[in-house]
Amino acid sequence: MAKRFTKQERHFCYLLANGYSVAEAARMAEIDSAEQLMQRQSLTECCRSARPQIPDRVRGGLERLAFGDITDAVRLIYLEQPQDGQIERLDLFNVSEIKRGKNGVEIKFFDRIKALEQLAELSDDGGDGAEPFYRALNESARRAVGGDCDEV
């Protein structure tokens, strides 16, 4: 009888199958010994069989860009002297560029709107389901700039 996986192991496998690195998946699933876990053949087979096809992985990556958290990138700005392994534990998937100069750290992120547009193109319904979202986004942007623009 096959051993059942713990909730953490299942979460780790899900993350790994959806494009996260072993280190990222282990951190997010709160697993300390990912290397030992990856040596278990039953778990690696489970993760491999759960791996989505390329279009699903692309969609997953675009979703991470469009809706991902930037908290760790903000943390990076305030790290003056990072300790060993501290940076590796940060989720910087949404970061496209980092520059450190004499005036501090500059971080550029991938464009969320472009990721949303790509997701709309990948959608099965031809993007029609995203139209209300784009209208709401444009209305929100229009209000944020004082209503002086026709479309963002």
CORBELTA-V278140 format. One record per residue. RES is the residue in one small letter. SS is DSSP state (H for helix, E for strand, L for the rest). PHI is phi in whole degrees, 0 to 359 (* if undefined). D_FIRST is the distance of its C-alpha to the first C-alpha in Angstrom with 2 decimals. Layout:
BEGIN
((RES/SS/PHI/D_FIRST) (RES/SS/PHI/D_FIRST))
END
This chain:
BEGIN
((m/L/*/0.00) (a/L/287/3.80) (k/L/289/6.50) (r/L/282/9.05) (f/L/267/12.48) (t/L/287/15.59) (k/H/300/18.59) (q/H/296/20.41) (e/H/294/17.81) (r/H/295/17.71) (h/H/296/21.51) (f/H/302/21.81) (c/H/297/19.87) (y/H/300/22.08) (l/H/296/25.18) (l/H/298/24.40) (a/H/291/23.80) (n/L/255/27.09) (g/L/98/29.30) (y/L/283/29.34) (s/L/288/29.46) (v/H/301/26.87) (a/H/295/29.48) (e/H/296/30.29) (a/H/298/26.72) (a/H/296/26.00) (r/H/297/29.28) (m/H/290/28.77) (a/L/272/25.23) (e/L/58/26.64) (i/L/247/24.42) (d/L/277/26.28) (s/L/246/24.38) (a/H/295/23.61) (e/H/297/24.10) (q/H/294/21.32) (l/H/296/19.04) (m/H/290/20.02) (q/L/279/19.05) (r/L/281/15.31) (q/H/300/14.53) (s/H/297/11.62) (l/H/287/14.24) (t/H/295/17.09) (e/H/294/15.53) (c/H/296/14.89) (c/H/296/18.50) (r/H/296/19.88) (s/H/288/18.62) (a/H/275/20.05) (r/L/298/23.35) (p/L/287/26.10) (q/L/292/28.76) (i/H/307/32.02) (p/H/301/33.94) (d/H/291/31.31) (r/H/292/31.42) (v/H/297/35.21) (r/H/300/35.14) (g/H/298/32.89) (g/H/295/35.33) (l/H/296/38.29) (e/H/295/36.82) (r/H/296/36.39) (l/H/292/40.02) (a/H/287/41.34) (f/H/240/39.62) (g/L/291/38.45) (d/L/277/39.47) (i/L/248/42.35) (t/H/303/42.23) (d/H/294/41.12) (a/H/294/43.97) (v/H/294/46.42) (r/H/302/45.05) (l/H/301/45.75) (i/H/301/49.38) (y/H/270/49.84) (l/L/278/48.25) (e/L/276/51.28) (q/L/232/49.69) (p/L/299/45.93) (q/L/276/43.95) (d/L/306/41.46) (g/L/79/38.40) (q/L/292/39.90) (i/L/289/40.58) (e/L/297/37.17) (r/L/276/35.60) (l/L/275/37.85) (d/L/269/36.80) (l/L/247/39.74) (f/L/301/38.37) (n/L/280/41.38) (v/E/273/43.92) (s/E/261/45.92) (e/E/202/48.42) (i/E/229/49.24) (k/E/230/52.69) (r/E/244/53.95) (g/E/235/57.70) (k/L/290/60.38) (n/L/264/60.13) (g/E/123/56.39) (v/E/254/53.21) (e/E/246/53.19) (i/E/238/49.94) (k/E/249/49.78) (f/E/254/46.95) (f/L/294/45.86) (d/L/284/47.62) (r/H/294/45.58) (i/H/295/47.87) (k/H/296/47.35) (a/H/296/43.57) (l/H/296/44.00) (e/H/297/46.26) (q/H/296/43.75) (l/H/298/41.06) (a/H/297/43.56) (e/H/293/44.16) (l/H/282/40.46) (s/L/294/40.11) (d/L/292/39.77) (d/L/269/42.77) (g/L/75/45.17) (g/L/92/45.53) (d/H/298/47.33) (g/H/291/44.86) (a/H/272/45.74) (e/H/303/49.46) (p/H/300/49.66) (f/H/296/47.84) (y/H/296/50.34) (r/H/297/53.25) (a/H/296/52.07) (l/H/296/51.61) (n/H/297/55.11) (e/H/297/56.61) (s/H/297/55.07) (a/H/294/56.43) (r/H/299/59.80) (r/H/292/60.05) (a/H/294/59.04) (v/L/261/61.96) (g/L/88/64.39) (g/L/77/64.36) (d/L/274/66.45) (c/L/242/64.21) (d/L/281/63.52) (e/L/207/60.03) (v/L/260/57.72))
END
